[in-house]
């Protein structure tokens, strides 16, 4: 007796058994796992564009922060010079004749002056210029021209940065 012809479904099941379930799972896993090369290239390109846009912003932030520090340091030193002059004008201590009661140098502001047995200090330390990285500042005395870059050495009337750089607003740091 002859067996009835196998239906399409039964033939499909037999082929599937011959291939085995592991073969089908492997093929399905490759398609669902990982990224294609095109997807990786697009992702890397997008990250590169974003990183290149962030670098200039970070540079401006650093420069802007250094400018804030420079303005603060200049203000602090000029305030210390003014407080020294005010104290000398009030007769708290004696100053050199011809100095117009301004400090002879920046170290005097740090070391202080003796006032009635106590040390009166005007500045904790000479700050580091954020633009040059050194604790060296340009000095002006009353006898110097307002825009002079040479120091006469008589007394300290003003301080400025020795940096030749240009600020974000277009001015030179030395003119601040």
BAFI-3210 file (N, C-alpha, C; in Angstrom, 3 decimals, decimal comma, padded with zeros to 6 digits):
// residues 176
n [1|2|3|4|5|6|7|8|9|10|11|12|13|14|15|16|17|18|19|20|21|22|23|24|25|26|27|28|29|30|31|32|33|34|35|36|37|38|39|40|41|42|43|44|45|46|47|48|49|50|51|52|53|54|55|56|57|58|59|60|61|62|63|64|65|66|67|68|69|70|71|72|73|74|75|76|77|78|79|80|81|82|83|84|85|86|87|88|89|90|91|92|93|94|95|96|97|98|99|100|101|102|103|104|105|106|107|108|109|110|111|112|113|114|115|116|117|118|119|120|121|122|123|124|125|126|127|128|129|130|131|132|133|134|135|136|137|138|139|140|141|142|143|144|145|146|147|148|149|150|151|152|153|154|155|156|157|158|159|160|161|162|163|164|165|166|167|168|169|170|171|172|173|174|175|176]
n.u [000,816|000,424|001,666|-000,102|000,347|002,690|001,871|002,312|003,011|004,008|006,230|007,788|008,293|009,933|012,185|013,053|013,757|015,899|017,738|018,083|017,462|019,395|020,710|018,884|018,530|021,051|021,219|019,148|020,162|022,421|021,371|019,994|021,835|024,321|025,803|025,596|028,174|027,765|026,083|027,863|029,837|028,336|027,633|030,175|030,936|029,018|029,633|032,221|031,714|030,243|032,182|034,151|032,806|032,584|035,155|036,188|034,422|035,121|037,742|037,274|035,945|037,983|039,751|038,101|037,692|040,328|040,621|038,771|040,016|042,369|041,335|040,265|042,612|044,116|042,409|042,489|045,219|045,453|043,626|044,937|047,184|045,890|044,814|047,184|048,214|046,154|046,414|049,009|048,627|047,039|048,858|049,714|052,114|055,525|056,635|058,805|060,317|058,983|057,650|055,007|053,371|052,910|053,436|056,833|057,468|056,012|056,425|056,427|053,753|052,994|054,693|054,126|053,678|054,971|052,763|052,157|053,369|052,254|051,973|050,867|049,372|048,795|048,345|048,006|049,606|051,611|049,786|049,689|050,084|047,562|047,779|050,457|051,554|053,325|054,454|054,956|054,567|053,773|054,857|053,964|054,923|054,130|055,551|055,858|054,670|051,156|050,696|053,070|055,606|057,876|059,404|059,921|060,812|060,430|058,050|055,173|052,505|050,616|049,598|049,996|049,318|051,938|051,531|051,301|049,090|045,762|042,529|039,228|037,443|038,855|040,734|044,052|045,736|047,617|046,674|044,665]
n.v [-001,152|002,100|005,161|008,158|011,194|013,545|016,481|020,044|021,423|019,392|018,636|020,981|021,008|018,796|019,519|021,587|020,267|018,865|020,864|021,850|023,408|025,090|026,278|028,089|029,843|030,990|032,428|034,281|035,634|037,027|039,039|040,560|041,360|043,796|046,556|047,885|048,554|050,991|052,320|052,608|054,296|056,621|057,306|057,814|059,991|061,947|062,250|063,280|065,762|067,059|067,142|068,749|071,149|071,761|072,274|074,967|076,474|075,685|076,687|079,465|079,737|079,202|081,308|083,497|083,053|083,385|086,088|087,191|086,545|088,041|090,696|090,768|090,368|092,645|094,626|093,970|094,431|097,159|098,205|097,569|099,235|101,711|101,588|101,528|104,075|105,665|105,029|105,993|108,679|109,389|109,389|107,046|105,713|106,419|107,576|107,542|110,587|112,415|110,324|110,627|109,331|106,775|103,195|101,902|099,592|096,483|094,412|095,626|096,000|093,388|092,560|094,486|097,297|098,692|099,635|101,248|099,181|096,926|094,831|096,064|094,788|094,845|093,295|089,864|088,198|088,540|088,288|085,782|086,546|085,687|085,612|085,623|083,795|084,294|085,909|088,550|091,937|094,862|098,070|101,406|104,715|107,828|109,747|108,729|108,530|108,184|106,026|104,725|102,211|101,802|101,722|104,128|103,794|105,209|105,102|102,965|103,528|102,487|099,332|096,922|094,393|092,470|091,123|090,798|090,131|090,067|090,898|089,347|091,349|092,956|094,765|095,505|093,566|094,878|097,443|097,488]
n.w [000,000|-000,677|000,613|001,419|-000,487|000,718|002,470|001,849|004,205|005,848|004,388|004,593|007,331|007,552|006,052|007,609|009,948|009,010|008,467|010,989|014,188|015,210|013,083|011,963|014,105|014,266|011,860|012,257|014,528|013,592|012,004|013,903|015,791|016,725|014,813|011,523|009,094|007,812|009,611|011,775|010,618|010,110|012,752|013,902|012,319|013,028|015,764|015,490|014,246|016,264|018,309|017,108|017,035|019,705|020,681|019,987|021,562|024,134|024,221|024,132|026,540|028,404|027,863|028,457|031,190|032,138|031,550|033,325|035,743|035,460|035,433|038,035|039,591|038,892|039,888|042,632|043,283|042,658|044,441|046,835|046,584|046,716|049,340|050,814|050,207|051,304|054,038|054,497|053,895|056,046|058,014|059,266|058,955|058,026|054,839|051,953|050,933|048,254|047,144|047,167|048,926|047,922|047,590|047,696|046,257|045,032|046,820|049,288|049,791|050,286|052,397|054,275|056,608|059,647|062,096|064,921|066,419|065,250|062,350|059,350|056,678|053,171|050,994|050,346|048,744|045,800|042,952|040,325|036,967|034,825|032,095|031,349|033,054|035,069|038,097|037,543|036,953|035,087|036,080|037,101|037,924|039,618|038,262|035,731|032,302|031,518|029,708|029,633|029,262|030,598|033,777|036,197|038,806|041,185|042,859|043,318|041,417|039,692|038,222|035,582|033,088|031,645|029,371|025,852|024,520|023,011|024,092|024,250|023,666|021,976|022,960|024,206|026,668|028,221|028,433|030,267]
ca.u [000,000|001,180|001,270|-000,643|001,391|002,940|001,390|003,353|003,413|004,832|007,512|008,523|008,780|011,019|013,371|013,489|014,435|017,177|018,657|018,286|017,029|020,557|021,041|017,937|018,809|022,287|020,900|018,329|021,006|023,316|020,604|019,515|022,944|025,347|025,516|026,212|029,299|027,220|025,626|029,051|030,456|027,476|027,768|031,495|030,915|028,225|030,425|033,321|031,169|029,913|033,435|034,823|032,061|032,762|036,528|036,313|033,656|035,941|038,869|036,772|035,640|039,248|040,246|037,202|037,986|041,614|040,385|038,121|041,049|043,244|040,622|040,190|043,956|044,457|041,585|043,006|046,499|045,198|042,970|045,982|047,965|045,061|044,737|048,503|048,284|045,232|047,017|050,154|048,075|046,515|049,998|049,887|053,536|056,316|057,034|059,952|060,002|058,848|056,881|053,608|052,745|052,658|054,424|058,048|057,423|054,893|056,773|056,041|052,333|052,902|055,387|053,409|054,352|054,737|051,876|051,975|053,803|051,606|052,226|049,696|049,623|047,795|048,177|048,491|050,695|051,525|049,158|050,296|049,370|047,054|048,114|051,880|051,901|054,375|054,040|055,628|053,610|054,311|054,614|054,059|054,994|053,475|056,376|055,796|053,513|050,059|050,779|054,472|055,904|059,103|059,140|060,928|061,344|060,239|057,003|054,206|051,233|049,688|050,105|049,368|049,822|053,017|051,125|051,073|047,914|044,552|041,359|038,097|036,784|039,722|041,714|045,284|045,738|048,487|045,960|043,588]
ca.v [000,000|003,306|006,205|009,347|012,203|014,460|017,854|021,076|021,709|018,318|018,699|022,109|020,592|017,846|020,279|022,365|019,341|018,511|021,991|021,951|024,693|025,944|027,012|029,187|030,796|031,680|033,389|035,318|036,382|037,909|040,198|041,349|041,723|044,704|047,633|047,723|049,453|052,313|052,930|053,001|055,444|057,778|057,647|058,424|061,302|062,856|062,552|064,154|067,112|067,628|067,421|069,893|072,353|072,022|072,706|076,431|076,976|075,440|077,627|080,780|079,698|079,304|082,679|084,380|082,848|084,035|087,534|087,524|086,474|089,199|091,897|090,693|090,570|094,060|095,370|093,694|095,126|098,607|098,503|097,530|100,473|102,809|101,488|101,934|105,537|106,230|104,880|106,904|110,041|109,603|109,438|105,790|105,375|107,355|107,130|108,238|111,903|112,405|109,161|111,041|108,328|105,507|102,198|101,876|098,415|095,572|093,605|096,393|095,723|092,032|092,514|095,373|098,387|098,689|100,694|101,141|097,863|095,845|094,808|096,345|094,231|095,307|092,271|088,563|087,769|089,121|087,241|085,371|087,061|084,506|085,662|085,309|082,676|084,719|086,923|089,783|092,912|096,151|099,080|102,820|105,639|109,107|110,518|108,111|108,854|107,219|104,833|104,326|100,808|101,761|102,087|105,049|103,238|106,060|104,509|102,225|104,238|101,645|098,059|096,450|093,095|092,527|090,334|091,548|089,539|090,857|090,346|089,005|092,583|093,637|095,625|094,854|093,339|095,850|098,708|097,352]
ca.w [000,000|-000,894|001,560|000,743|-000,745|001,852|002,250|001,823|005,587|006,373|003,702|005,152|008,646|007,372|005,655|008,758|010,843|008,403|008,677|012,423|014,761|015,477|011,862|011,823|015,186|013,902|010,810|012,878|015,459|012,861|011,551|015,035|016,658|016,246|013,883|010,216|008,856|007,472|010,866|012,521|009,951|010,366|014,171|014,110|011,660|013,870|016,969|015,069|014,022|017,575|019,030|016,488|017,396|021,136|020,993|020,049|022,699|025,327|024,190|024,523|027,970|029,137|027,691|029,203|032,609|032,410|031,544|034,607|036,782|035,256|035,913|039,498|040,151|038,732|040,842|043,974|043,488|042,656|045,720|047,866|046,430|047,234|050,806|051,313|050,100|052,292|055,370|054,560|053,944|057,397|058,919|059,989|058,865|057,234|053,506|051,373|050,390|046,797|046,689|047,231|049,795|047,245|048,025|046,874|045,378|045,328|047,998|050,479|050,029|050,831|053,690|055,182|057,319|061,097|062,567|066,365|066,885|064,496|060,911|058,533|055,340|052,208|049,969|050,843|047,865|044,458|042,139|039,053|035,792|034,122|030,666|031,170|033,928|035,992|039,068|037,138|036,459|034,700|037,120|036,729|039,054|039,347|037,350|034,409|031,464|031,760|028,861|029,605|029,553|031,397|035,163|036,722|040,036|042,354|043,680|042,500|041,294|038,943|037,711|034,351|032,625|030,657|028,213|024,620|023,890|022,792|024,776|023,405|023,234|021,029|023,618|024,662|028,112|028,851|028,619|031,257]
c.u [000,878|000,698|000,790|000,469|001,499|002,472|002,581|003,889|004,312|006,188|008,387|009,129|009,955|012,301|013,937|014,243|015,793|018,205|018,984|017,906|018,210|020,910|020,128|018,196|020,061|021,998|020,096|019,193|021,919|022,564|020,214|020,650|023,859|024,854|026,175|027,345|028,819|026,751|026,805|029,718|029,643|027,601|029,091|031,537|030,144|028,993|031,593|032,860|030,846|031,170|034,145|034,093|032,296|034,145|036,667|035,555|034,461|037,125|038,431|036,449|036,910|039,787|039,397|037,464|039,309|041,469|039,700|039,140|041,981|042,585|040,564|041,544|044,389|043,681|042,125|044,297|046,307|044,505|043,991|046,861|047,185|044,960|046,060|048,599|047,372|045,817|048,194|049,682|047,541|047,621|050,216|051,350|054,212|056,647|058,197|059,495|059,973|058,050|055,390|052,753|052,309|053,723|055,657|058,092|056,263|055,166|056,386|054,571|052,143|053,510|054,730|054,301|054,023|053,891|051,589|052,269|053,150|051,954|050,913|050,016|048,467|047,470|048,748|049,701|050,544|050,946|049,935|049,430|048,873|047,412|049,582|052,305|052,987|053,814|054,778|054,599|054,348|053,926|054,726|054,150|054,288|054,253|056,324|054,584|052,428|050,139|052,214|054,631|057,211|058,799|060,279|061,533|061,120|059,221|056,015|052,869|050,180|050,393|049,351|049,997|050,920|052,687|050,877|049,825|046,750|043,370|040,258|037,366|037,655|040,757|042,929|045,210|046,576|047,797|044,870|043,947]
c.v [001,239|004,382|007,436|010,377|013,181|015,858|018,835|021,343|020,616|018,300|019,823|021,740|019,647|018,565|021,067|021,478|018,974|019,628|022,129|023,336|025,645|026,796|028,225|030,260|031,606|032,763|034,543|036,199|037,366|039,166|041,082|041,892|042,728|045,757|047,336|048,734|050,868|053,026|053,398|054,235|056,712|058,233|058,344|059,819|062,320|063,227|063,472|065,590|067,780|067,992|068,632|071,195|072,722|072,566|074,227|077,041|076,810|076,405|079,023|080,835|079,863|080,729|083,661|084,259|083,513|085,558|087,981|087,540|087,678|090,473|091,913|090,968|092,029|094,916|095,201|094,455|096,645|099,039|098,505|098,780|101,653|102,773|101,876|103,459|106,197|106,172|105,836|108,356|110,387|109,617|108,172|105,354|106,383|106,747|107,978|109,578|111,813|111,231|109,460|109,997|107,051|104,503|102,187|100,701|097,522|094,725|094,317|096,160|094,345|091,977|093,419|096,435|098,269|099,898|100,424|099,729|096,682|095,971|095,039|095,901|094,611|094,265|090,965|088,074|088,506|088,036|086,954|085,923|085,858|084,485|085,308|084,109|083,014|085,775|088,229|090,701|094,165|097,181|100,477|103,640|106,931|109,916|109,975|108,626|107,807|105,949|104,328|102,841|100,672|102,326|102,946|104,598|104,074|105,458|103,820|102,954|103,351|100,363|097,709|095,116|093,308|091,733|091,245|091,048|090,497|090,141|090,024|090,250|093,429|094,560|094,821|094,696|094,382|097,194|098,634|098,042]
c.w [000,000|000,075|000,804|000,522|000,423|001,497|002,282|003,227|006,114|005,689|004,287|006,507|008,519|006,961|006,831|009,734|010,297|008,611|010,154|012,945|014,990|014,267|011,701|012,891|014,848|012,858|011,399|013,776|014,749|012,436|012,734|015,893|015,982|015,280|012,547|010,074|008,550|008,738|011,713|011,924|010,215|011,817|014,448|013,479|012,491|015,131|016,637|014,858|015,353|018,365|018,433|016,786|018,857|021,474|020,999|021,229|023,983|025,378|024,614|026,008|028,794|029,049|028,489|030,706|032,992|032,416|032,830|035,744|036,673|035,770|037,440|040,135|040,040|039,730|042,264|044,236|043,513|043,932|046,854|047,795|047,004|048,756|051,455|051,314|051,123|053,694|055,524|054,635|055,333|058,443|059,721|059,994|057,950|055,873|053,018|050,784|048,864|046,270|046,633|047,958|049,072|047,675|047,120|045,896|045,794|046,569|049,297|050,806|050,662|052,233|054,727|055,809|058,805|061,469|064,047|066,876|066,171|063,018|060,177|057,103|054,424|051,142|050,503|050,060|046,549|043,557|040,854|037,927|034,991|032,636|030,409|032,003|034,928|036,946|038,803|036,490|036,028|035,752|036,521|038,003|038,659|038,315|035,917|033,634|031,697|030,919|028,723|029,913|030,318|032,778|035,670|038,027|041,280|043,327|042,752|042,551|040,634|038,518|036,432|033,968|031,590|029,395|027,017|023,892|023,785|023,439|023,771|022,905|022,310|021,645|024,015|026,168|028,853|029,090|029,672|032,533]
res [x|x|x|x|x|x|x|x|x|x|x|x|x|x|x|x|x|x|x|x|x|x|x|x|x|x|x|x|x|x|x|x|x|x|x|x|x|x|x|x|x|x|x|x|x|x|x|x|x|x|x|x|x|x|x|x|x|x|x|x|x|x|x|x|x|x|x|x|x|x|x|x|x|x|x|x|x|x|x|x|x|x|x|x|x|x|x|x|x|x|x|x|x|x|x|x|x|x|x|x|x|x|x|x|x|x|x|x|x|x|x|x|x|x|x|x|x|x|x|x|x|x|x|x|x|x|x|x|x|x|x|x|x|x|x|x|x|x|x|x|x|x|x|x|x|x|x|x|x|x|x|x|x|x|x|x|x|x|x|x|x|x|x|x|x|x|x|x|x|x|x|x|x|x|x|x]
***
